Amino acid sequence: MTILILFLTALGSSIISGLVGMAGGVTLLAVMTFFFPMHVIVPVHGLVQFVSNSSRTWILREHVHRESFVPFLIGVPIGGVAVWFFLSNLDRPEWILGIVAALLFYVAFKPKKLPELKLGTKGFWLLGVAASFLGSLVGATGPLMAPFFARSDFTKEQIVATKAACQLLVHIVKVPIFLGLAFPYQDYWLETAVMVVGVIIGTKLGTSLLKSMSTQRFMILLKVALALTGLRITIKMLTSS
């Protein structure tokens, strides 16, 4: 039963990610808490999300916004090196989640007259550093990155493709980090393999739905996903404090 639940969750969460570019990783992470101890969740989730973002990036590769992707690429190794040295001495930065929730709510509910969160080249470089560093501490990096990709000057395909490509870089860094820390991936090979198959199938289904969806409907779904993710983070902070 556990294997079936993990497969269906991976399938459904990757359909969501393929459709709106976010919320799938957080959904999978939440379900995994019922079946794995905390020290197992982040490395296994990172590997599964690596496959999910790889497949999404490949399918939508022509839509990756390279002017944003390249500076993000430069920032990721810096955050990865930093977390390698400090991971064992750092606690989960819960206050960061509060900032992330605020950004999610801002993008989801802001009036049109207020400015969008548009990053320039330097901004995406810093986002790469932050996402790589915090990704190994809080697990899902999607909520941290999502507010900066919900932009009116990006097409719906560019939003999903570029965010997937950037998240892929973060997961590329995370897996070697946990291998270097001797995490026993082989002990969880069956659960991991089942979730990997699920996210590959789900990504194909989700991106197919994305291509046939109107931009207006996509933006509505994206803002709903942003708001729900922000609400989930807020509830988590309040209940854990």
URKA-V917378 format. One record per pair of residues at least 4 apart in sequence whose ideal C-beta (glycine too) atoms are under 8 Angstrom apart, sorted by the first residue. I is the first residue (numbers start at 0). GAP is how many residues later the second one is. Records with the same first field share a line. If there is no record, write none. Layout:
# URKA-V917378
I = GAP + GAP
This chain:
# URKA-V917378
0 = 4
1 = 4 + 33 + 189
2 = 4 + 187 + 188 + 191
3 = 4
4 = 4 + 26 + 30
5 = 4 + 25 + 26 + 29 + 185 + 188 + 189 + 192
6 = 4 + 187 + 188 + 190 + 191
7 = 4 + 190
8 = 4 + 18 + 19 + 22 + 23 + 186 + 189
9 = 4 + 18 + 38 + 42 + 184 + 185 + 186 + 187 + 188 + 189 + 192
10 = 4 + 187 + 188 + 190 + 191
11 = 4 + 12 + 15 + 190
12 = 4 + 10 + 11 + 12 + 14 + 15 + 18 + 186 + 189
13 = 4 + 10 + 38 + 42 + 184 + 185 + 186 + 187 + 188 + 189 + 192
14 = 4 + 9 + 187 + 188 + 190 + 191 + 194
15 = 4 + 6 + 7 + 8 + 11 + 190 + 209
16 = 4 + 5 + 6 + 7 + 8 + 35 + 39 + 125 + 143 + 147 + 185 + 186 + 189
17 = 6 + 38 + 41 + 142 + 184 + 185 + 186 + 187 + 188 + 189 + 190 + 191 + 192
18 = 141 + 187 + 188 + 190 + 191 + 194 + 202
19 = 140 + 190 + 198 + 201 + 202 + 205
20 = 125 + 128 + 138 + 139 + 142 + 143 + 201
21 = 4 + 120 + 121 + 124 + 141 + 200 + 203 + 204 + 207
22 = 4 + 119 + 202 + 205 + 206
23 = 4 + 28 + 118 + 178
24 = 4 + 20 + 24 + 27 + 115 + 116 + 117 + 142
25 = 4 + 114 + 116 + 117 + 203 + 206
26 = 4
27 = 4 + 17 + 20 + 21 + 167
28 = 4 + 12 + 16 + 110 + 111
29 = 202
30 = 4
31 = 4 + 9 + 12 + 13
32 = 5 + 8
34 = 156
35 = 4 + 5 + 8 + 152 + 155
36 = 4
37 = 4
39 = 4 + 148
40 = 4 + 98
41 = 4 + 94 + 97 + 132 + 136
42 = 4 + 131 + 132 + 135 + 140 + 142
43 = 4 + 141 + 144 + 147 + 148 + 151
44 = 4 + 94 + 95
45 = 4 + 89 + 90 + 93 + 125 + 128 + 129 + 132
46 = 4 + 124 + 128 + 138 + 145 + 149
47 = 4 + 144 + 147 + 148 + 151
48 = 4 + 91 + 118 + 122 + 150
49 = 4 + 118 + 121 + 122 + 124 + 125
50 = 4 + 145 + 148 + 149
51 = 4 + 147 + 148 + 150 + 151
52 = 4 + 111 + 112 + 114 + 115 + 118
53 = 4 + 114
54 = 4 + 144 + 145 + 148 + 149
55 = 4 + 104 + 105 + 108 + 147 + 150 + 151
56 = 4 + 7 + 104 + 107 + 108 + 111
58 = 144 + 145 + 148
59 = 4 + 97 + 100 + 101 + 104 + 147
60 = 100
61 = 99
62 = 92 + 94 + 95 + 97 + 98 + 99
63 = 5 + 94 + 97 + 98 + 101
64 = 4 + 89 + 93 + 96 + 97
65 = 4
66 = 4 + 54
67 = 4 + 51 + 56 + 94 + 98
68 = 4 + 55 + 93 + 96 + 97
69 = 4
70 = 4 + 50 + 51 + 53 + 54 + 57
71 = 4 + 52 + 53 + 55 + 56 + 59 + 94 + 97
72 = 55 + 96
73 = 4 + 51 + 54
74 = 4 + 49 + 50 + 51 + 52 + 53 + 54 + 55 + 56 + 57
75 = 4 + 52 + 53 + 55 + 56 + 93 + 94 + 96 + 97
76 = 4 + 55 + 96
77 = 4 + 50 + 51 + 54
78 = 4 + 49 + 50 + 51 + 52 + 53 + 54 + 55 + 56 + 94
79 = 4 + 52 + 53 + 56 + 93 + 94 + 97
80 = 4
81 = 4 + 47 + 51
82 = 4 + 7 + 49 + 50 + 53 + 54 + 94
83 = 93 + 96
85 = 4
86 = 49 + 50 + 90 + 94
89 = 47
91 = 45 + 46
92 = 4 + 41 + 44 + 45
93 = 4 + 143 + 146 + 147
94 = 4
95 = 4 + 38 + 42 + 48
96 = 4 + 41 + 136 + 139 + 140
97 = 4 + 135 + 139
98 = 4
99 = 4 + 43 + 44 + 130 + 133
100 = 4 + 42 + 129 + 132 + 133 + 136
101 = 4 + 128
102 = 4 + 14 + 44
103 = 4 + 39 + 42 + 43 + 122 + 123 + 125 + 126 + 129
104 = 4 + 121 + 122 + 125
105 = 4 + 8 + 11 + 41
106 = 9 + 10 + 39 + 40 + 43 + 116 + 119
107 = 115 + 116 + 118 + 119 + 122
108 = 114 + 118
109 = 4
115 = 34 + 35 + 36
116 = 30 + 31 + 33 + 34
117 = 30 + 33 + 35
118 = 4 + 5 + 8 + 29
119 = 4
120 = 4
121 = 4
122 = 4 + 25
123 = 4 + 24
124 = 4
125 = 4
126 = 4 + 18 + 21 + 39
127 = 4 + 38 + 41
128 = 4
129 = 4 + 14
130 = 4 + 10 + 13 + 14 + 35 + 36 + 39
131 = 4 + 37 + 38 + 41
132 = 4
133 = 4 + 7 + 10
134 = 4 + 5 + 6 + 9 + 35 + 36 + 38 + 39
135 = 37 + 38 + 41 + 42
137 = 6
140 = 4 + 26 + 29
141 = 4 + 21 + 25 + 87
142 = 86 + 87 + 90
144 = 4 + 18 + 21 + 22
145 = 4 + 17 + 79 + 80 + 83
146 = 79
148 = 5 + 10 + 13 + 14
149 = 9 + 69 + 72 + 73 + 76
150 = 8
153 = 4 + 5 + 8
154 = 4 + 60
155 = 4 + 54 + 57 + 59 + 62 + 63
156 = 4 + 53 + 54
157 = 4
158 = 4 + 63
159 = 4 + 47 + 50
160 = 4
161 = 4
162 = 4
163 = 4
164 = 4
165 = 4
166 = 4
167 = 4
168 = 4
169 = 4
170 = 4
171 = 4
172 = 4
173 = 4
174 = 4
175 = 4
176 = 4
177 = 5 + 7
178 = 4 + 6
183 = 4
184 = 4 + 7
187 = 4
188 = 4
189 = 4
190 = 4
191 = 4
192 = 4
193 = 4
194 = 4
195 = 4
196 = 4
197 = 4
198 = 4
199 = 4
200 = 4
201 = 4
202 = 4
203 = 4
204 = 4
205 = 4
206 = 4
207 = 4
208 = 4
209 = 8
212 = 4 + 5 + 8
213 = 4
214 = 4
215 = 4
216 = 4
217 = 4
218 = 4
219 = 4
220 = 4
221 = 4
222 = 4
223 = 4
224 = 4
225 = 4
226 = 4
227 = 4
228 = 4
229 = 4
230 = 4
231 = 4
232 = 4
233 = 4
234 = 4
235 = 4
236 = 4
